[in-house]
Each structure stands twice: as structure tokens, then as C-alpha cells.
């Protein structure tokens, strides 16, 4: 498995950490699952900077 580094808003990271703590799983598992759920639903576009832009990721 590869390690990926990216920037994330502090408030979103806090939400991810709370959910990870609730579920008893690592933060990375929450992020992987959210990305997989999003990618399986489509609606991904690549910007001019060759970044993938994600419009909405819903964390429950």
C-alpha cells in the first residue's frame, strides 16, 4: 500500500478523527472508505492542475 500526503481542512480532519474513534478504526480507513464510496458513485473530474476535484464526501 502507498502512502499519500494531502492537505485537509482542520475542521474536516476533526470530523474524520471523531468518526474513526467512534468506529474504532484508523483515520486512513475512514478516508479510504469515503473515497471508494465517492468514486463508485462517479462525478469525479480532473482540473487543469491535474488534481482530482471531489465535490462532496459525506462522513457519517
TATAWO-V976859 format. One record per run of one state. SS is the DSSP state (@ for helix, = for strand, . for the rest). FROM is the first residue (numbers start at 1). TO is the last residue. If there is no record, write none. Layout:
# TATAWO-V976859
SS & FROM & TO
SS & FROM & TO
This chain:
# TATAWO-V976859
. & 1 & 9
@ & 10 & 23
. & 24 & 26
@ & 27 & 40
. & 41 & 44
= & 45 & 46
. & 47 & 51
= & 52 & 53
. & 54 & 60
